Each structure stands twice: as structure tokens, then as C-alpha cells.
Amino acid sequence: MGENSAIEWTDATFNPWWGCTRVSPACDDCYADTWARRLGLSLWDNGQYRTFGPAHWGEPHKWNRRAAKEGRRLRVFCASMADVFDKDAPAAERWRLWTLIEATPHLDWLLLTKRVGNVLRMVPPHWHERFPQNVWMGISVVTPLEVTRDVPKLQAIPAYVRFLSMEPLLEEIPMEDHLDGIHWVIVGGESGRKARPMLEQWAQRIRRDCELVGVPFFFKQGSAANWPAYKDSSSFPESLRVREWPVAAV
């Protein structure tokens, strides 16, 4: 995990710990669990977490200094191997993360969770009126039920950027009534041997809904189950070769 992430919508990834518990249909074939098991680590669904030392926690400070020197911002996805708002995760490491975020103002931290109901209970109290400007708050929603249940909770969070990760998209989801106060939507299909299909028309519908209300749309990839060259953006239908970025609402 680090700079030069392979994830197309971020520059770097940072994990305050590894480990999680499945809570969504999106978790069924969790890539992070698969990756950890390749390293001989069993960290999913059993309350086990791998934590890290000072060298690991020092990396974002290096990125922040470099970004300041170069006059640019870096997007940091947190966390690819965990969920920051997992109630069973190490609370001390979570508080260490809040301090790190506030100490690295040249990094835009993309916090992505499947547990949006925990967010305001777990962030520092002084974030309740307004999140730091370098925090983008996102949720994973991959079915209509999750959208209806969780998007209103995200809309109530006082973040400068609120985004949806609809990956892996598992069903057709009408989004026209769910985009108020949303600044970015990412859509993608599933990777891996057990990938579930994603139909092109599902992605097209979300793209059109975003376009109608002016919400930036980012199509990451098709599904390994039913898309030839599913990661090759040049092979996507022209209307899905869209990779837009959000503008924060101040």
C-alpha cells in the first residue's frame, strides 16, 4: 500500500490497519481478504486486525511534504484493506488517523465506508459542524436497498465532498432521486474469478442520471464476468469513457 496506487481514482492508498467484517453484498468475494490470505493472514470475520508501526504512519507525512513542495494535491484512499468506521477495529488507531489527516493538509483523504451510520459517532467532535476541507467522505452502495438506506445518511454528513462508490454494481439502480448533495459517483464491475456480471445499461443509466443533474461521473471498469477487456478503458463504449472529478461545495 502506498503511493502510485493501481486504483484509477486515487494517487495513493493508506491503511491504518488491515482487517474487517463483511456487511454488504459487495463483500461476498472480498478482494482485500483474498490479498491478505495470499500473505498467510486471516483477518476477516474473526475480529483480528493487523496494525503497523511508525515507518508506515510516517509515509503520508512524506507525501504531504512532497505535495506542498510541488504545489499540488494528492488523493489518498483510506482504506483499501479495512473500513475506518468498523466498530470492532482498534479505536486508538482510528484516533491516530484523525490526527494524521489534520496534520497533512496537502493530501485529500478519501474515506470510504460501508458503515455510514457510524461516521458521526466516530469522528472528532469538532468535525460535526464541518469536516476538514481535505476529507472526502464516501460510501459503498451497490444495490437499490443500500442506496435508499445509506445515501440520506451520507447527505447529512458535513463534508466538502460526498461521493458514492457503486462498485461492484450488482443491480440496476435508478439514481435520479438520490443525487442531491452528492459531488461524485464512481461506477465499476467486479474483478476476480468469482466476479458477478454487470450490465452495460446499468452503468449507462447512472451516467445519464448524473449528467442530468451535473454530478461528476467516473466509470472505472466493467465486470470480469461478462466484459471483454473489462479493465481497458479504450474498449468501453464511447459514452462510458467518462472519468470526471468532483468540485467541492464550499
N, C-alpha and C positions, 0 to 999 in steps of 0.2 A: 504494500500500500504506500502511495506517495505521490510525488509529482509525475507529470506526464501520464495521467490516467488513460486507460483504454476506453473509458466511458465517454462517449462523444460530447456530452453536455457539461462536462466539468474539466478543470485543469489538473486537479489533484484529488486524492481521497485521503481521509484521516479517520482512523478508528480508535476511539478511546478505550475500547475493549473488543474482544470477539465473543460471540455467543448470543443466543436469542431463543425464543419460543414461538412456534408457528401460531398465527392468529387469523390468517386470511386465506382464501383460496389461492391467492398469489404465492403463498408459501409452500404449496404442496411439494414442489420439486426444487427446494431452495438451493440456489447456486452457491451461496456462502457456506452452507452446511457441507455440500459436496466438496468445495475447495478445502475446507478445514479437515475433512476426513482424509483427503489425499495426503495431508501432513500428519496424519495419525491422531487428530484431535476430535473428540466427541463433545461438542459444546452446544448442541441444540436440544431443546425439550427436556433438559435434565438439570437446569439451574447451575450449570457450570459456565464459568467465564474466564477468558484469558486476558490478563491485564499486562501493562507494559511499563517500562522504566523511563528514566529521564531522557535518554537519547531519542526515543520515539516521540515523547512530548515536546522535545526541542525542535523537531522538524518544521512545524508551522511557523515558528519564530524566524527560521531561516527564510522560508518562503515570503513572509511578511517583509523582512528587510530587503529581499531582492525585489519584490513588487514596488516598494517605496522608492528604491534606487532607480528602477526603470520607469517609474511613473505610470504604472499600470495596475490593474486589479487581477487577482487570481481567484477563480471559483474553486471552493473546496467542498466536496461531497462528504457529508458526515451522517451516517456511517454505512459503508458497504457491507460490513461483516457483523452488524449489530443493529439495534434500534435504540436510539438515545433515550427514548421515553418508555422503555421496558421497566415495569415496576420492580422486577426482581434483579435488575442489573446493579452493579456496585454504585451506590449513591455518592460515595466520595469521589469516584472518577467522574461522575456527571458534574459535580460542582467544580471539579478541576477543569472540565471542559468549558463551563461558563466563563471562568477566569481567563482561560486561553483565548476564547473568542473576543472578549473585550480588550485583550492585550494585543490583538492582531487586526487593527482597523483597515489594513490594505488587502485583507482577504475577505471575500464574500463567502460566508458559510451557508451551505445548502443543507439544512436539517430536514431529513425525510423520515416520516414515521407512518406506521400502521396503527398507532395508538394516540390519535389526536386528542382524545378525551383526557389524556394525562398531561398535556403540554403545559397548561397554565398552573397546574399543581406542582410542576417540577422546575420551571424556570425561576430565576431570581425574582423576588417580589418587585424590584424596581423595573422589571421588564413588563409588568402588567399594564402600565399605561401606554408604553410604546417600546417595541423591541429595538435593540441596536440596529442601526442602519445597515450594518454588514451581515445581518441574519436574514436569509430567505427561508421561509417556513413552508414545507411541502408535505403532502400526504400521498400515500399509495392507495388508489381506488381502481378496482378492476372489474366490478360488476355494478349493475344499477342499484342494488341494495346498498353497497358501500358508498356510492355517490350520494344517495338520498340521506343516508345516516351521518356521513362524516363531513361532507362539504360544508354544511352550515356551521359546524364546529370550527373548521378552518377559517371561514369567513369572519368569525368572531374574534380571531386572534389578531392583535395589533401589530402585524409585521409589515414592513415596507414592501416586501414581495411575498405573495402567497401563490404556491404552484401545486399542480396536480401531476403525479406520475401515474399514468394509466398503462402500466407495463408489468406483467404481460396482460394485454387487453383480452379478456375471456368471453365477452358478450357484446352485443350491440348496446350502446348507451346513449340515449338522447341527452345532450348537454345544454340545450338552449335555455333551460330554466335554472342552470346551476353555475353560471359563469360570472355572476355579479361579484366584484371584489377579488376575482382571480386574475393574476397577472401573467400566467404562463401555463401551458398544457403540454406535457410530453407523452407521446404515444409510442408503443412498441409491442412486438410479439415476443414469444418465449424462445430461448435458446435451449440447447441440450438434447439428449437422446429421447427424453420424455416430453418434449415440447408439445403443447396443445395448439390447435390451429387458431389463427386469427384471420378473419375475412377482410379483404380489402375494403369492402363497403362500410365496415365498422369504423375503420380509420378515416375514411372519406367523410363519413357523417360528422365525426368530431371536428375534423378540419373545417368543414363548412360552418358548423355552429360557432367555432372560434372566429372564423373570418367575418361572420355577420356582426359580431359584437366587438371586433378589434382586439381579441386576445391572442398574443403570440403563440404559435403552434410549432412544435418540434417533433418531426417523425424520425424516430431513432432506427427502427429496423422492422422487418417482417417477422413471421414465425418460422422457425426451423422445420415445423411440421408440414407446411404447405406453401412456402415461398421459395422458389429457386433463387439462389444468391441472395438470401434474406438479409445479409449484412451489407450488401453492396448498394450504396445509395444511387449509383448511376443506373441500376437496374429497376429502381422503383418507378411506378407510373409518374409521369411528369408532375401531376398535381400533388403528389406526396413527397416530392423532393423539396420539402419545406423544413428549414431549420432556423427558426426565428428565436429571438432572445427577449426577455422581459424588460420593461422600463418600470422602475419602482414608482409607486404612487406615494407622494410626499405629503 
